[in-house]
Amino acid sequence: MQSTGLRITVWNEGVHERRNSPPSIGQNYPNGMHGAIAEGLAEHLPDATIRTAVLDEPEHGLTEEALAGTDVLLWWGHAAHGDVSDEVVDRVQRHVLGGMGLLVLHSGHFSKIFTRLMGTTCSLAWRNDGGRELVWTVAPAHPIAEGIESPIVIPEQEMYGELFDIPAPDELIFISSFEGGEVFRSGVTFTRGRGRIFYFSPGDQEYPVYNHPTVRRVLANGARWAAQPRIEREVPAVTNPSREWFA
C-alpha cells in the first residue's frame, strides 16, 4: 500500500525507560518504546511525518497545536495513567470526536482517554510469565489485516485474557490465544463521533514485541486506517432546534 503523507504522533509515557525498569527495556528499546514504534511506522509509511511525545514534556507533548497537526495518535501507557492531565485528556477526546484517529496499545486499555471513550472499566484478566502468544486474524478482508500472516507468533508476551470489559466493538480483527488456554480480543475497532479507534494488545514493556516485523505492519495498517487526513476536524455541537423545524 502507498503511504499518504500522514501526520502521526506516537505518545508514550516513558516511565519504564526513565527508570530502566525492567532492565531489559534498555536492550530491547534503546530509543524508547515510542522510538521503536515510530521506526516501525516509518518502515511502512515512508512519506509520513512522525513525531514522538512523552509524559514529561509540557502538556505531555499534546498541545492544541500538536493535536491539530496530527491525523492519528498512537498511545502507550502503563505505570502513570493517573499522572496524565485531565485537561490534556479532554483535548485528546475532543480531537478524536472531531475526526483524529487513535491507536491504543497494550496497557493503554486502562488509560484515561480509552476508558472515557469506552465508558466501561476496560479491565481484563492477566498474568506475566513470558508465554507465547498467537494472534489470529478473524477479519482477513479488513484493511488492518492486509498482508498479515495468521497467526502472528509472538514468542514471549504478557497474557491478556477475557473477560475484557469493553463495549461490543464495531469490528473484531484479531483474537489471541495463549499457552495457558486463555483467549483475548486483541485487535478491535470503534467509532466515536467522527474518530476511528483501533485497540491492539500485543506490546508489553518487558519483551521486544514492537521490534516484531509483523506487529510493526499491523500498527502501520492501523494508523493508515484510523487516519482521516481529509476530514474537517469538527466536534458535533449540541443543538436545540426550534420545534417548528418539522412542520
C-alpha positions as CSV (number, residue, x, y, z in Angstrom):
1,M,0.0,0.0,0.0
2,Q,1.1,3.5,-0.7
3,S,1.8,6.0,2.1
4,T,-0.3,9.1,2.0
5,G,1.8,11.7,3.8
6,L,0.1,11.1,7.1
7,R,0.9,13.2,10.2
8,I,1.4,10.7,13.1
9,T,2.2,11.3,16.8
10,V,3.4,8.4,18.9
11,W,2.8,9.0,22.6
12,N,4.5,7.0,25.3
13,E,4.6,7.9,29.0
14,G,8.3,6.9,29.0
15,V,8.3,5.9,32.7
16,H,9.8,2.4,32.3
17,E,12.6,3.8,30.1
18,R,13.5,6.5,32.6
19,R,13.6,4.0,35.5
20,N,15.3,1.3,33.4
21,S,12.6,-1.0,34.7
22,P,12.6,-3.8,33.7
23,P,16.4,-3.8,32.9
24,S,15.7,-5.5,29.6
25,I,13.9,-2.4,28.3
26,G,17.2,-0.6,27.5
27,Q,18.3,-3.6,25.4
28,N,15.0,-4.1,23.7
29,Y,14.2,-0.4,23.2
30,P,17.4,1.7,23.2
31,N,15.4,4.6,21.7
32,G,12.4,4.0,23.9
33,M,9.3,2.2,23.1
34,H,8.0,5.2,21.3
35,G,11.2,5.2,19.2
36,A,10.7,1.6,18.2
37,I,7.1,2.2,17.3
38,A,7.9,5.2,15.3
39,E,10.7,3.3,13.5
40,G,8.3,0.6,12.6
41,L,5.7,3.0,11.2
42,A,8.4,4.7,9.1
43,E,9.3,1.4,7.5
44,H,5.8,1.0,6.1
45,L,4.7,4.7,5.8
46,P,7.8,6.3,4.3
47,D,6.0,9.5,3.4
48,A,4.5,10.0,6.8
49,T,5.6,12.8,9.2
50,I,6.1,11.0,12.5
51,R,6.8,12.8,15.8
52,T,7.0,11.4,19.3
53,A,5.9,12.8,22.7
54,V,6.2,11.7,26.3
55,L,4.6,12.4,29.6
56,D,7.3,14.7,31.0
57,E,7.0,17.2,28.2
58,P,5.0,20.4,28.7
59,E,1.3,19.4,28.3
60,H,2.6,15.9,27.8
61,G,3.7,17.0,24.3
62,L,0.0,17.0,23.3
63,T,-0.7,20.7,22.9
64,E,-3.6,22.0,20.9
65,E,-1.2,22.9,18.1
66,A,0.3,19.4,18.1
67,L,-3.0,17.6,18.0
68,A,-4.4,19.9,15.3
69,G,-1.4,18.7,13.2
70,T,-2.0,15.0,14.0
71,D,-4.0,12.7,11.7
72,V,-3.6,9.7,14.0
73,L,-2.3,9.4,17.6
74,L,-0.8,6.2,19.0
75,W,-1.0,5.9,22.8
76,W,1.1,3.6,25.1
77,G,0.8,3.9,28.8
78,H,1.1,1.6,31.8
79,A,2.6,2.9,35.1
80,A,1.4,6.5,35.1
81,H,-2.2,6.7,33.8
82,G,-3.1,8.9,36.8
83,D,-0.4,11.4,36.0
84,V,-1.9,12.3,32.7
85,S,-3.6,15.7,33.0
86,D,-7.4,15.7,32.7
87,E,-7.1,18.9,30.6
88,V,-5.0,17.0,28.1
89,V,-7.4,14.1,28.1
90,D,-10.2,16.5,27.4
91,R,-8.2,17.9,24.5
92,V,-7.4,14.5,23.0
93,Q,-11.1,13.4,23.4
94,R,-12.3,16.5,21.6
95,H,-9.9,15.8,18.7
96,V,-10.9,12.1,18.4
97,L,-14.6,13.1,18.4
98,G,-13.7,15.6,15.7
99,G,-12.0,13.0,13.4
100,M,-8.5,12.3,14.7
101,G,-7.6,8.7,14.6
102,L,-6.5,6.9,17.8
103,L,-4.5,3.7,18.3
104,V,-4.4,2.5,21.9
105,L,-1.7,0.0,22.6
106,H,-1.4,-2.8,25.2
107,S,-1.7,-1.4,28.8
108,G,-3.3,1.7,27.3
109,H,-6.6,-0.1,27.8
110,F,-6.5,1.5,31.3
111,S,-5.6,5.0,30.1
112,K,-7.9,7.8,30.9
113,I,-8.6,8.5,27.3
114,F,-9.6,4.9,26.4
115,T,-11.8,4.3,29.5
116,R,-13.5,7.6,28.9
117,L,-14.2,6.8,25.2
118,M,-15.3,3.3,26.0
119,G,-17.5,4.2,29.1
120,T,-16.5,0.9,30.8
121,T,-13.8,-0.3,33.2
122,C,-11.8,-1.8,30.4
123,S,-10.5,-4.4,32.9
124,L,-9.2,-7.8,31.8
125,A,-7.5,-10.9,33.1
126,W,-3.7,-11.0,33.0
127,R,-0.6,-12.8,34.1
128,N,3.0,-12.3,33.1
129,D,5.1,-15.4,32.7
130,G,6.5,-14.7,29.3
131,G,4.5,-17.3,27.4
132,R,3.9,-17.5,23.7
133,E,1.0,-15.5,22.1
134,L,-0.6,-16.4,18.8
135,V,-2.6,-13.6,17.2
136,W,-5.2,-15.0,14.8
137,T,-6.8,-12.9,12.1
138,V,-10.6,-13.2,12.1
139,A,-11.3,-10.5,9.6
140,P,-8.9,-11.1,6.8
141,A,-10.6,-8.6,4.4
142,H,-10.2,-5.7,6.8
143,P,-7.6,-3.1,5.8
144,I,-5.8,-3.5,9.1
145,A,-5.2,-7.2,8.3
146,E,-3.8,-6.6,4.9
147,G,-0.6,-8.6,4.4
148,I,-0.7,-10.0,7.9
149,E,0.1,-13.7,8.3
150,S,-2.1,-15.7,10.6
151,P,-1.2,-16.4,13.3
152,I,1.3,-13.9,14.3
153,V,3.7,-15.8,16.5
154,I,5.0,-13.7,19.5
155,P,7.4,-15.9,21.4
156,E,7.2,-14.0,24.7
157,Q,4.4,-11.8,25.9
158,E,2.3,-10.9,28.9
159,M,-1.0,-12.7,28.8
160,Y,-4.2,-10.7,28.5
161,G,-7.4,-12.7,28.7
162,E,-11.2,-12.4,28.8
163,L,-13.3,-11.0,30.2
164,F,-12.2,-7.8,28.6
165,D,-14.7,-5.2,29.8
166,I,-15.2,-3.1,26.7
167,P,-18.4,-2.3,24.7
168,A,-19.1,-4.6,21.8
169,P,-16.5,-3.5,19.2
170,D,-17.5,-2.3,15.7
171,E,-15.1,-4.8,14.2
172,L,-13.2,-7.7,15.6
173,I,-9.9,-8.1,13.7
174,F,-7.7,-10.3,15.8
175,I,-8.1,-12.9,18.6
176,S,-5.1,-14.1,20.6
177,S,-4.6,-17.4,22.3
178,F,-2.0,-18.2,25.0
179,E,-0.2,-21.3,26.3
180,G,-2.5,-21.4,29.3
181,G,-5.5,-21.8,27.1
182,E,-6.7,-18.2,27.5
183,V,-8.1,-16.2,24.6
184,F,-8.4,-12.4,24.1
185,R,-9.9,-9.9,21.7
186,S,-6.6,-8.4,20.9
187,G,-7.5,-6.3,17.9
188,V,-10.8,-4.3,17.9
189,T,-12.1,-1.1,16.3
190,F,-14.6,1.5,17.5
191,T,-16.0,4.8,16.2
192,R,-16.6,7.7,18.5
193,G,-18.0,10.8,17.0
194,R,-16.1,11.2,13.7
195,G,-13.0,9.4,15.0
196,R,-11.8,5.9,14.3
197,I,-10.2,3.9,17.2
198,F,-8.1,0.7,17.0
199,Y,-7.0,-1.1,20.1
200,F,-4.2,-3.6,19.7
201,S,-2.9,-5.5,22.7
202,P,0.5,-7.1,21.9
203,G,3.3,-4.9,23.2
204,D,4.4,-5.3,26.9
205,Q,7.5,-3.3,28.1
206,E,9.4,-6.5,29.1
207,Y,9.5,-8.0,25.7
208,P,10.7,-6.8,22.2
209,V,7.2,-7.0,20.7
210,Y,7.5,-3.6,18.9
211,N,10.5,-4.9,17.1
212,H,8.5,-7.8,15.6
213,P,8.1,-7.1,11.8
214,T,4.5,-8.2,11.6
215,V,3.4,-6.3,14.6
216,R,5.0,-3.2,13.0
217,R,2.9,-3.8,9.9
218,V,-0.3,-4.1,11.9
219,L,0.4,-0.8,13.6
220,A,1.1,0.9,10.2
221,N,-2.0,-0.6,8.7
222,G,-4.0,0.6,11.8
223,A,-2.6,4.1,11.5
224,R,-3.4,4.2,7.8
225,W,-7.0,3.0,8.5
226,A,-7.7,5.3,11.5
227,A,-6.3,8.5,10.0
228,Q,-8.7,10.7,8.0
229,P,-6.4,13.5,6.8
230,R,-9.1,15.0,4.6
231,I,-11.8,15.2,7.1
232,E,-12.5,18.6,8.5
233,R,-11.8,18.4,12.3
234,E,-15.0,19.4,14.0
235,V,-16.8,18.2,17.1
236,P,-20.6,17.8,16.6
237,A,-22.3,20.5,18.5
238,V,-25.1,20.1,21.0
239,T,-28.1,21.8,19.4
240,N,-31.7,22.6,20.4
241,P,-33.6,23.4,17.3
242,S,-36.9,25.1,17.4
243,R,-39.9,22.7,17.3
244,E,-41.1,24.2,14.0
245,W,-38.3,22.6,12.0
246,F,-40.5,19.5,11.3
247,A,-43.7,21.4,10.5
